[in-house]
Amino acid sequence: MSDRNDNLRRGRVRRVRFPIITGIYIKCPICNTKGCNVCNWTGEYETQGECFVEIQQPLIMKYIIDNQSLVSSELTRLYGKHPEISTDRVVGDYEIIRVDSLSGRLWIAFNLNKVESPKYFYSEAEMEKWLV
């Protein structure tokens, strides 16, 4: 089995809880899908409140990188400015991604040869110190 699959299987990858924007439909607990007043005779009940789903952090980053234009346009729609995401450099086994956004600048170091949690740096000096 590859290192990546082994790490994912053992749960060594950090997980992030994301809020689900839309409601989740579940089998109606009152009528058990037969139809009642609670579920408006549909057999399904929409949960209310904040629901969360756990997603592996590397998969989030991969989605952002693979869908930069979609993520960028959504951020522009929500906040009026889009982040600029670019490869700052490749050093050894690591690709350093720089993200410039409304909240400031962030550097993310991804290991290109094995699966591990990315490293985050909130200042260029901190990243340069780590690279030495």
Order of alpha helices (4+ residues) and beta strands (2+ residues): alpha-beta-beta-beta-beta-alpha-alpha-beta-beta-beta-beta-alpha
